Structure formats: structure tokens, C-alpha cells
């Protein structure tokens, strides 16, 4: 197979997944469709190295991971996080619930290593799934390497419908209060101002380069700064290695946050370098490359732990988020919806919330009220779980393999 034919085939698979997700309003996740098509391909006519052949060998995927995680750090708005402190506690409680129940119950049913591989992808996205998959592969655990990818692919099926149900219940409750006049317009104004403030803080502030003319802030300069921050993270992880083992990817996230706060990197640096789409495409292809080891018998072998770990994890998430919501005086529906963002993150949290709001009312003022109360917590919840905590967990848990 030629390189260009391989590239056309793998990108077509990602495209089909995207179109199905758009058509079904994200009820059928794009990654599920893409994963099924990759599996069919590997079991029929795909060469095993089709992703490398298309131009994304492991060394390129690793580079993209360094850049993407450092870029994640630039998305952190400290002002918005401070305003949404209740959301952060609830999201962390949900993750704690997953960890406690899976380590407490799941270990006895499926074994310690299976649970260790399951937890980070279950509370995160592509990066944590890749870290655990590569860690399992390095430890000689082929079936668990595939298991990490399959959990990432399948968790949305639990997350999407449950989130939609919870948000609809919460939305109906808020609409009833609003129509009775129990939710004051002042609350709406303050929520709108809070969102406006967070948008304001998202503007790039390169304070270290304020005297640099904008024409010199080229794509290459953005790439250079991202690569330099990622390299510093890698360097620190190697220097710390004799004392304590810290994943360079966890440090990339931390260094990205620091670099953004001191004005060395702008928000969405990779997007502004016109490279985010390509980087994400490359990383997604590398995720599906992990499925080349999956035989039909291996898939049958992991179905039982797959369903079991997701069910146990979601139950733990509900229990702990319910308790946190009760203490913080947040409704159990909103608390559970916020913690469920761990199963999919952005942009699914944004899409589902908007779809629910549109389905509940046609009145623009009512939609504005629902958006001001529901969207910010969902976005912050997804950011905390998928972007930050899952990468940290993966960096810790991979050491146990």
C-alpha cells in the first residue's frame, strides 16, 4: 500500500466517525465508529503498520503529545476556576469515587493491573489512554494495552445518555423556579458577567514579549516556545528521575500553565500556530494504531472487564458526587452531570449541554438563563477531569504496571 493511499483511508475513517457523530448529535461517539472501522480494517485488508505508513510513526505521535499537553496548560483560566470552586470539588469527588470503588471492589473481581489500566482512561481522554496503553505495552501486557484504548472508545456510551438525562432534569427544575420568579434576574446578570470575565481572561497576554512587534510572532515562534516549554518539562523529569519518577507529560501540563501565567505562552498557542487540527488528527490515528494488536478473541476477553469497570466507576462517581453536592448545596442532578464530564470532556460537554437547553425551551430568555446556570460548570468540570486530573493520574498509575 502506498503512503498516500494509507493516508486517504485513515483520514476517511476519522471523517466518517465525525459525520456520524454530527448526524446523531453526538449520541454515537465519533471515536466508536472510527474504532470499529479500524478493527474491521485490521481484521481484513489493512497492513498492521497503516498509521506509520500514512506518516504518523510513534516518534511523531510522541512529539505531538508533548505539544498538545503543553497547549492544554495554556487553557487554564485561574479566574474562571476560582469562580467555579464548587464545580471543581464535585468533579474531583466524582473521580475519587471511581478510584475508591474500582480499587476497592474492581480489584477483587478483575485484578489490580486491569483496574490500574482502566482508571486514567475512564476519567480522561486521549492522552491518558495513550499513556496507559503504552505503559501496558512496555510491561508486556498486550491485552491491557488494547483495553486502555477500548475503555476510552466506549466510555462515552455511558456518559452521553446519563448526562443528557441529568441535565434535562436540572433544566426542568431551573425553568420551574424561573417561571415562578424564584431565580432572580440579578443572578443571571452576575453569571453573564462571570462568563464575560472568563472570555476576557482568555485573551492572549504575552507580557514577556510586549515590546515584540506582532509581525515577529510567527507560527514558528509559537512552535518554538511550545517546544521549549515541553523540553524544559522533559528535562526536569529526567533530572528528578533519580529522586522521584514523574511523567514528563504531567510536567508539560504544569509548565504550560506556568508559561501561560507568566506571559511566555498565549492561550490556544497550538491553534494560533494553525497546527491544532493536524496534531489532534495525528494523535487520534496513533490511538487507533493501538488496536492493531486486537484479535477477535482478545476483544471477547476484555468485554467483561470493560463493562464491569465502567459500571462500577459510574456508580462510584454518582455516590461521591451526590455526597459532595449535598454538602455544597448543589442539586444531585447537576453534581452528577458535572462529574460525568470525566467520561468525555470537551467538546462533548458543550454539545450535550446546548442540545439539552434547545430541547427544553424555545424562549430566548429562558435559554439564556439555562446557559448561564449550566454551561460554565459543565465546561469547567470537563476541563478539570479530562485535561488536568486524568493526565496526573496516568503519570502516577503507569508506574504500577
Residue pairs with C-beta under 8 A, 6 or more apart in sequence:
1 47
1 50
1 53
3 53
3 54
3 55
6 47
6 50
6 51
6 53
6 54
7 54
7 55
9 41
9 46
9 50
9 54
10 50
10 51
10 54
10 285
10 288
11 54
11 281
13 34
13 37
13 38
13 41
13 288
14 30
14 34
14 281
14 284
14 285
16 33
16 34
16 37
17 29
17 30
17 31
17 32
17 33
17 34
17 37
18 30
20 28
20 30
20 33
21 28
21 29
21 30
21 33
25 351
25 355
26 160
26 348
26 351
26 352
26 355
27 160
27 161
29 153
29 156
29 157
29 160
29 344
29 348
31 152
31 153
31 156
31 284
31 287
32 153
32 154
32 156
32 157
34 284
34 288
35 149
35 150
35 153
35 288
35 291
38 46
38 288
38 291
39 291
39 294
39 299
41 50
42 48
42 291
42 292
42 294
43 296
46 292
47 53
48 292
49 292
50 289
50 292
51 57
51 285
51 286
51 288
51 289
52 58
52 289
54 285
56 282
56 285
56 286
56 289
58 286
60 282
61 130
61 282
61 283
61 285
61 286
61 289
64 279
64 282
64 283
64 286
65 127
65 130
65 249
65 283
66 227
66 230
66 233
66 234
66 248
66 249
66 252
67 223
67 226
67 227
67 230
67 270
67 275
67 279
68 127
68 270
68 279
68 280
68 283
69 127
69 230
69 249
69 252
69 253
69 256
69 391
70 226
70 229
70 230
70 233
70 252
70 253
70 255
70 256
70 259
70 265
70 269
71 226
71 256
71 268
71 269
71 270
71 271
71 276
71 279
72 127
72 253
72 256
72 387
72 388
72 391
73 252
73 253
73 254
73 255
73 256
73 257
73 258
73 259
73 260
73 265
74 256
74 257
74 259
74 260
74 265
74 266
74 267
74 268
74 269
75 267
75 268
75 383
75 387
76 256
76 257
76 260
76 383
76 388
77 198
77 201
77 202
78 201
78 261
79 197
79 198
79 201
80 194
80 197
80 198
80 201
80 376
80 380
81 88
81 380
81 384
83 194
83 197
83 198
83 376
84 376
84 377
84 380
86 328
86 330
86 377
87 338
87 376
87 377
87 380
87 381
87 384
88 380
88 384
89 324
89 328
90 321
90 324
90 325
90 328
90 330
90 335
90 338
90 339
90 381
91 338
91 339
91 341
91 342
91 380
91 381
91 384
91 385
91 389
92 384
92 389
93 320
93 321
93 323
93 324
93 339
94 317
94 320
94 321
94 324
94 336
94 338
94 339
94 340
94 342
94 385
95 123
95 317
95 339
95 342
95 385
95 389
95 393
96 320
97 313
97 315
97 316
97 317
97 318
97 319
97 320
97 321
97 339
98 119
98 122
98 123
98 313
98 316
98 317
98 342
99 119
99 316
99 393
100 316
100 320
101 312
101 313
101 315
101 316
101 319
102 115
102 118
102 119
102 122
102 309
102 312
102 313
102 316
103 115
103 119
105 312
106 114
106 115
106 118
106 308
106 309
106 312
107 115
109 308
110 118
110 305
110 308
110 309
112 400
113 141
113 144
113 400
113 401
114 144
114 147
114 305
114 309
115 309
116 397
116 400
116 401
117 132
117 135
117 136
117 141
117 144
117 147
117 148
117 397
117 401
118 147
118 148
118 151
118 305
118 309
118 313
119 313
119 393
119 397
120 128
120 129
120 131
120 132
120 148
120 390
120 393
120 394
120 397
120 398
121 128
121 129
121 132
121 148
121 149
121 151
121 152
121 155
121 390
121 394
122 151
122 155
122 309
122 310
122 313
122 342
122 343
123 342
123 343
123 385
123 386
123 389
123 390
123 393
124 342
124 345
124 385
124 386
124 389
124 390
124 391
124 393
124 394
125 152
125 344
125 345
125 386
125 387
125 390
126 152
126 283
126 284
126 287
127 249
127 283
127 390
127 391
127 394
128 152
128 390
128 391
128 393
128 394
129 148
129 149
129 151
129 152
129 287
130 148
130 283
130 286
130 287
130 290
131 247
131 249
131 391
131 394
131 395
131 398
132 148
132 394
132 397
132 398
133 145
133 146
133 148
133 149
133 287
133 290
134 145
135 398
135 401
136 142
136 144
136 145
136 147
136 148
136 401
137 145
137 290
138 401
139 401
141 401
142 293
142 298
143 298
143 301
143 302
144 401
145 290
145 293
146 290
146 291
146 293
146 294
146 298
146 299
146 302
147 302
147 305
147 306
148 290
149 287
149 288
149 290
149 291
150 291
150 294
150 299
150 302
150 306
151 306
151 309
151 310
152 287
154 306
154 310
155 310
155 343
155 344
156 343
156 344
156 348
158 310
158 311
158 314
158 343
159 340
159 341
159 342
159 343
159 344
159 348
160 344
160 348
160 352
162 314
162 336
162 340
163 337
163 340
163 341
163 344
163 349
163 352
164 352
164 355
164 356
166 333
166 334
166 336
166 337
166 340
167 333
167 337
167 352
167 353
167 356
167 374
167 378
168 356
168 359
168 360
169 333
170 331
170 333
170 334
170 337
170 374
171 356
171 357
171 360
171 370
171 374
172 360
173 331
173 333
174 183
174 369
174 370
174 373
174 374
175 360
175 361
175 366
175 370
177 183
178 366
178 369
183 369
183 373
187 372
188 368
188 369
188 372
191 372
191 373
191 376
192 368
192 372
194 376
195 372
195 375
195 376
198 376
202 267
203 267
204 266
204 267
204 268
204 272
205 263
205 266
206 212
206 217
206 263
206 264
206 265
206 266
207 262
207 263
208 262
208 263
208 264
209 217
209 263
210 263
219 273
219 274
219 275
222 266
222 269
222 270
222 272
222 273
223 273
223 275
225 259
225 264
225 265
225 269
226 265
226 269
226 270
226 273
229 252
229 255
229 256
229 259
229 264
229 265
230 252
230 255
232 255
233 248
233 249
233 251
233 252
233 254
233 255
234 248
234 251
234 252
236 246
236 248
236 251
236 255
237 246
237 247
237 248
237 251
238 248
240 246
245 399
246 395
247 391
247 394
247 395
247 396
247 398
249 391
249 394
249 395
250 391
250 392
250 395
253 387
253 388
253 391
253 392
256 265
259 265
260 266
260 267
266 272
268 276
270 276
270 279
314 340
314 343
317 336
317 339
317 340
317 342
318 336
318 339
320 339
321 332
321 335
321 336
321 338
321 339
322 332
322 335
322 336
324 330
324 335
325 331
325 332
325 334
325 335
325 336
326 332
328 335
334 374
334 377
337 378
337 381
338 377
338 378
338 381
339 381
339 385
341 349
341 378
341 381
341 382
341 385
341 386
342 381
342 382
342 385
342 386
342 389
342 390
344 382
344 386
345 382
345 383
345 385
345 386
345 387
346 379
346 382
346 383
346 386
346 387
348 382
349 378
349 379
349 381
349 382
350 375
350 378
350 379
352 378
353 371
353 374
353 375
353 378
354 371
354 375
356 374
357 367
357 370
357 371
357 374
358 367
360 366
360 370
361 367
361 370
